[in-house]
Amino acid sequence: MERRKILFLALFVIFFTTLPYLVGYLRQSEEWRYTGLLIAAEDGNSYLAKMLLGASGDWLFRTPYTAYPQKGFLAFFPYILLGKLTSPPGQYSQLIALFHLFRVGGIVFCIWATYRFVSGYFSKFRDRFLAVVLATLGGGLGFVYLLGGSSLWGGGLPLEFYSPETFGFLSFLAIPHLLWARGFLFWGLTKYFHENLGESFGGGVKAGAIWNLTGLMQPFTIVVGWAVLAIHVMIEILYFTLQKNRPFKFQPLFWIKRAVGVGLVSSPFVIYTFVSFRVDPFLKQWEKQNIILSPAFGDYLLAYGILLPLALLGVWRWIRESDVAKRFIISWVLFFPVLAYAPYNLQRRLPEGVFVALSILAVTGFSTLSGKLRSLAKVWLALGGISSLLLVGGGVLTLLNPAPPLYYSADEQDLFHSMQACVPRSSVVLADWDLSNLLPAHVPVRVIIGHGPESLRAIPLKQAVETFFKGAMDEQEVRRFLRNEHVDYLIVRNRASVFSNWQQEPFLKLMYRNPSFELYQVIEP
C-alpha cells in the first residue's frame, strides 16, 4: 500500500509538471516551433547544447558558448551521454524526448530517495507521506508577491521562482540533473544515519559510494553533503562533551569514522573538480564570473515562512531526545544561515536539501497538534503549494501565446537546417545574444556569447556584439573584431543596419538567406 501511494505521488508530479510542455506542443505551428523548454530557457538551451556535444562525439564538456580554447572537463556527463543516443534526422526532437525522460526518471528517483530518508524519522505512513509531499510540492510565501506584496522582497523575486536549491520544485519542473543529485544525496544520508549502524567506517564507505553518483550529476552537491556531515560531527562532539553520564551507545568517534569513510570514498570528483578549476585557464575564468549569491535573509524567512512555525514546534519536541539522526536534522536547519552566507561565490547553492529537513521538522510539529489547531495547520501547509501552482499555471499561460524564447520561428528552423549542411562542426559563429543562446542546441557550432556563466567575458562581449549589429563599427574595426574573436561565420538579422558603415563583400561570402536571416562565411583570416 505504501509503495502504491508513493508511486501515485510520483505519477501525479510527472503529470503536473509535464502539463505545460504538452500545452507548448499543442500550440506550436508552422510559423512557431516549440523548444520543449519551460523556465530559464537560456539554461535549458545550454543543457540541450551539452547533449548535442555528446551526439557530435565529445566525451568531455567543452562549452559551445565561447570561442576560448578548452581542454575538456568531466562535467554534465549525463547530458553528454544521453546525446550519444541521438542522430539525424529529427535529432532535436530526440534530444528533447531524452531530456524529459531524464527528468521523469529523476522525479521517480528523487521522490523514492526522499521517502527512504524521511521514513527513518516517522513510524506512521501518513507522516512520512506528508513530509515527502511538502518536500516535493511545497513552497513559501512567494504567492504574496503577486498579490501586491512585492515590496517585502526589496525589488527581487521570491526564491520559489528562481532557486531550485532553496525548495526543489523547480528541479522537478525543469532541471533533471539536480533532481538526480538530490536523490543521491538523500540516499547516501539514509545509508549514513539509518542503515548499517553496526559499522563505523564501513557504513560511511557505502554512503560515500552513492555520493560518487551524485558527483556525476552535480559535484557541488557532494560538498553540500560534506558540509552538513561536518556540522553533524561537530554537534555530536559538543553534545557528548556536555553530557555527564553519557549513557548513549554511539559516541562521537563512531560518527567521525563514518564521516571519514564518506569523505574518502566520495572525494575523487571533488578533488578532480577542485584541481581542474585551479590549473585550467578556461575553468579559472569561468569560476570567476560564475557568481550565485544568496539574497537578503528576509527573503529566506519569507520563503520558509510556511514551514517555520511548525518546524519550531518540531525542534521543541525533539530537542530533548538523545537521537543522533534527529539532532542532525535540527543542526542542519539551525546552521542554515552559515551555509547560505558562507564566503563563497556559489553560496546560494549550499542550502541544497535543507527544505527536506524543514519539512521533516514541520510534520513533527504538525503531529503534536489536535482539534482546531490541527485543522488550521492543514490549511496553512496547503498554502505552500500555491507557488508551485503558480509556476505551472504561469507556464501554461505563457505557452498559450507562442513567442521567443520558448518558441523559435520557421525562419530560424530553416537557418539551422541549412547550417547543419554547410557549416563545419565547432565553427565559431557570431550572432546576437538570443540567437547565440539558441544556436548550439540545434547546430554543433560555437558562439562567443549566449550564456552568462559559460560565455567568457560575457558582459563586454555582449556590448561589443550589440555595437557591431547596430552598424556602429567602421570596416577596420569590424575586421579587427572578427579576427580577434576567431569568427568563422556571421548571422545577420538586419542587413541594412549592420552594413551601413562598411563594404562587406571583400571578406564575407553569402552562404544562405531567408526573409529573416543571412548567413555569411568570413573569408578573411
N, C-alpha and C positions, 0 to 999 in steps of 0.2 A: 504493500500500500504506500509506504514512504517513497520508494523508488518511483512509483507511478506518479505521485504528486509532484515530485521534483522534475520528472520528465515532462509533465504537463506544464510546469512553470517555464522550463526551457523552451518548449514549443510555443508557448504564449509570447515569450520575449522575442523569439525568432520572428513570429508573425507581426508583432507590434512594431519591431524595428525595421522590418522589411517592407511594410506597407507603403512608406513614402517612395521607395525605389520602384515599386510596382506602378505607382501613380506616374512617376517620371517616364517609364517606358510606355505607358498608355498615352501620354501627352506628346511624345515625340512625333515628328512628321518628316516629310521630305525636306522641308526647309530647316528644321531644327532637330539635331540628333542628341539624344540624352547621353551624358558622360557616364552614367552609372554611379555617380557620387552624390553626396547629400550635404555634408558640412565640411568646412575647411577644405574646399576644393583644391586649393594650392597644395596642401599636403597630400590630398588624395591622388592628384596627378603625379606627385613625386613617388608614391608607392607603386603606381602603375608603371612609371618610368623605370623603377628598380626591377620590376618583373620583366620589362622589355629588355633590360640589360642581360638578364639570365637567358631569355629567349635568343639573344644575339650571340651567346657563347661565353659570357662572363661568369666567373665563379666568385670573384671578389667585387666588393662595392666600389665603384668609381662614379661619383655623381655626374650626371649629364648636364647639370645646371651651372657649369663653369668650364672655361677652356684651360684652367690652371692645370699643370701636369700633376698626375696622381699615380702612386704606386699600386694602389688597390688595398682594400681593408676588409676584413671579415666582419661584416655588419649587414643587417637587413637580409640575412641569409634565407629565411623562409620565402620572402618575395622573389629573390633571385632564383630559388629552386622551383617555385611554382611557375615562374616564367618559362622554364625549360619544357614544360608540358604543353606549350602553345606553339603554333606555327601558322603561316599564311595558308589559305585566305581566311578572312574573318578573325584575324588574330586579336584585335582589340576586344571583340565580344568574348573571346576565350579568356583574356586577361580579367575582364570584369567578372565573368562567371566564377573563375577560380578565386578571385579576391573575396567574393561573397560566400563561397563555400568555406574559405578560410575563416571568415567572420562567423558563419553559422556554427562551424566546429568549435570555434573559440567560445561562443555563447554556452554551448553544452558543457564544455570542459570547465570553464570558469565557474559556472553555477555548481557543478559537481564538486569541484575542489573547495569552493567556499562552504558548501554544505558539509563536507567532511570535516573542515576545520571548526565550523560552528557547532557541530554535533558533540565536540568534546566539552562543551560548556552547558548543555541543556539535556535533561533527561526526557522532557516531553517534546514530542514531534512538533506540536503547534508552535512552541517557542523557537525551535530550530528553523522551521519553515518561515516564520515571521522575520527572523533575523536575516535569512537569505533574501527574502522579498525586499526588505529595506535596503540591504547592501546592493541589490541589483537595480531596483527601480526607484529608489529613494532619492530625494534632493533636499534642498533647503528652502529658504525664504526668498529665493530669486524671483518667484512669480510676483512679489510685491513691486518689483522694478517696473513691471508692465502695468501695474495698477496706479501709477503716479508716484511711486516711492523711489524714483531713480536717484534722488539727492542723497539717499542713505549710502550709496556706493561711491560717492565722491567723484563721479564722472566716468567710472569704469563699469563694465558689465558684471553681473553676478557670476560667480565661479562656476555655477551649474552649466553655463552656456559656453565655456571655453576651456575648462580644466578637467581633463579625464582622470588625473590622479587624485583630485580632491573628492570626487564621487566615484565614478565608474560608468555611469550610463552612457556617456559619450563614446566610450570604447565599445560598448555593446552596439551602439548605433553605427559606428563608422571606423573604428581603429582596431582591427583584429589582432595585430601583434601585441598590443598592450593587454588585451583580454587573455591571451595565452600566457604572457609574462605574469600577470596577476594570479592566474590559475596555478602556475608552477610555484609561485611564491607561497601561496597558502597550502598547497600540497606539501611543500617542504616543511612549513611550520607545523602542519599536522603530524608529520613524522617526528619532528623535533619535540613537541610537547605532549603528544597523546599516544605515541607508539614506541615500542622497543625501549621501555623505561628501565629494563634490566641492564641496558648497555649505556655506557657514557660516551666514549669516543666513537664506538661503532655506530651508535644511534645517530650521531652527528654526521658520520660519513654517508649514511643513507639519505639524510636530508640534503646534504651538500651535493650528492649526485643528481638529485632532482633539480637543484638550483642551477646546475650546469645547463639544463634545458632552458631555464629562464634566460641564461646568457645568450642563447641562440635567438631569442625573441627580443630581449632588451637588456643588455649587460648592466645598465644602471640600476635595474630592479634588484640585482644581487647586492649592490651597495646599500640600497634601502634595507634589505634583509639583514645585512651585517650591522647596520646602524641600530635597528630595533633589537637585535640579539645582544649588542653591546650594552644597550640600555637595560635589557633584562638581566644580564650578568651583574652589572653594577648594582642594580636594585637587590639582587639576591645576596650579594656580599654585604650590602648595608643592612638588609633585613636580618641576616644571620648574626652580624656583629651586635645588633641591638637586642637580640634575644638573650635572656638569662638562662633559661632551662634548655633551650634548643632541642625540643622534643621531636622535631620532624626528621624524616628519613633522608631526604635529599639535601645534602649540604652544597654550598656554592662550588666546591671542587668538581662535583659531578657535572654541573652545568657549564663550568669553564671548559672541561674536557670536551663536552658535547659541542659547545660553540666553536672550539678549536677544530674539531672534526669537520664541522660545516664549512668553516673558513678555508681550511686547507684544500678540501675537495672542490669547492666552488670557486677557487681563486684563479684558475687558468684564464678564463675570459676577462676577468677584471684586470689581471696583470697585463695580459696582451693588449687590452684597450688602453690602459694607463701608459704603457711603454710606447705604443703606437702614437698616441697624442703628444708624447714628449719628443719623439725623434722625427716624425713625418712632417715635412714643411706644410703640406696641404692641411693635414689634420690640426696642426698648431693654429693656423689661421681660421679654420672652421670653428675650433673651440673658442677662440677669442670673440667671434661675432655671434655665437650661439648662446644667447643670454635669455634665460627664462626665470624671472624673479617673481617672488611672491607678492601679492597685493597687500594693502594695509590689513592689520589684524582684524579690524572691524568687519572686513569682507568675509573672513573666515567665521566670525561669530554669526553673521547673517546666513552663511552657507550651512553651518551646522546647527542653526537655531532651532530646527525641528527636533533634533535628537538630543541636544544638550540637556534640557531639563530632566528627561527620563534617564539619560546616561549618568547624570549626577546621582540620581536615586540608586542606579546600579552600582556606582562606586561606593556609596554609603552601605549598601547591602554586602558587598564583597570585601571591603577594606579590612575587616577584622578576621577574615578567613585565612588559613595558612595553606592556600592552594597556589602553587607556583604558576600554573597556567593563567589563573585569574589575576595574579599580581602582574603578570606580563601584559595583559590587556589594559589594566589600569595605568601602568607605567607608560605604555605606548601612547595612550591618549594624553596623559599629563605632560609628556615630553614632546608633544606635537609642536608647540611653538619653537622649541630648539631645532627641530627638523626643518620646519617651514622657513626659518630665518637664519639657517646656517650660512656662513660667509662663503657661498659657492654660487657660480653663475647659473646653475640649474637648480636653485634652491626650491622652486615650486614643485619639482619632481619628487622631493624627499618625503612628503606626506603620503606617497602612494600606499594604499591599503588601509590607512587609518580609519577610513569611513566604515570598513567592515568591523573594526574594533569598537567604534562608536555604536554601530548597530547592535552588537552583542550586548554592550552595556545598557543601551536603551531598552532592549527586550527584557533584560534582567530587572530594570527599574519598573517597566510596564507590568511585569508579572507580580509585583508587590501590591498593585492597586486592585481595588474591587469596587463594585457598585457604580455610582455615577462618575466617580473619578476615572474608572477604567473605560467607561463609555466615552467620556471626553477625550481621554488619551488616544482612543482608537481614531476619533475624528482628527485629532491633532497630527497623528502619524500619517494619516491619509493625505494631509496637505503636502507631505513630502513628495508625493507623486505628481503634483501639478506641474512642476518644472519639466519632468520627463514628458508629460502630455503636451506641454507647450513646444518642446523641441520637435516631437514627431508631428504635431499639428502644424507648426510653423513650416516644417519641411514640406508637408503636403501642399500647403497654400503657396509656397514659393515655386514648387514644381508644376503647379497648375498653369503658370504663365511662363512658357519657355523663353529663356534668356540666358546669356552668359552670367556666371561661369559654369553653371550646371548643365548647360546645353552648348553645343557648338554648331556652327552653321554648315549648310551644304557646301558652301564655297571652301570652308576650312577642311571639310572632309575630302573634297576633290584635291585640294592642295596637298593633304597628307598622302593620298594615294599616288599622286604624281611624284612626290619626294621619295616615297618608298622605291620607286622605279629608277630614279635618276640621280639621287644624292647618295654618295658612298657612306657607309656606316662610320660613325664617330666624327663626321664633318662638323665644323663649327659654324653655326647659323646665327646671324644677327636678326632679331625681330623685336617688336615691342614686348613689354613685360607680360601682358596677358597671353599673347600667342606663345611666348617663350616658355611660360609655365605649362601650357597645354601640349606643345610640340613633342617633347621627349616621351610622352605617354603613348604617342602614335607612331613616331618615326625614331629609329635608333641613331639620333644625332645628338650633338652637344650644343648648348646655348650659353651665352655669357651672363645672362640674368634670368630671373623667373622664379626663384625660390629664395626667400630671405636668408635662412641659415646656410643653405648649401651653395649659394652663389657668392663666391668670394668677392669682396669689395662691392657688395650689392648696392649700397646707397650711392656712392659716387658713380658707379657704372650705370645705375638706373637714370641718374641725372644726365649723364653723357649721352645715353641712348635717346632720351627724350629730346635733348638738344639736336641730335642727329636727325631724328624723324620730323622735327619742326623745320628742317632745312636751314638751320642757323649756323652750319659749318660751311666754310668755303672748300674748294676742291682739295687743297693741300691738307687741310685739317681732316677731311674725310679719308683721304689716302692714309694719313698717319694713324688715324683711329682704327681703320680696318686692319692695317698692318700690325699695330701694337696688340690688338686683341685676337690676332690669328684667324680672322673671319674668312671662311671659305664660300659661304652663301649668304645672301641678303633677301629678306622678305619685306616687301613694301606694301602698305595699305593705301597710301595717298601719294601717288607718283608726283603730282604737281607740287606738293608741299616739299617733299624730300629733295627733289632735283631742282629746286628753284635757283640755287646759287652756284651750280656747277654742272659740268657736262659729264654724264656717267658713261658714255659709250666707250671711251678708251680702255676702261678696266672693269667693266661689268658686262656680262653676257646674259641676255634674257633666256631663261630656261622654260618658264611656264607662266601663263597668265589666265586669270579668270576675272569676273566682274569685281571682285573684292581684293585680290592679291596679285602681286607679281613676284616671281622668284628669279633672282639673279645669281649667277656664279661670279665670284670675284676672281678675275684672271690675272691681276697684278699681284706679285709677291708682296 
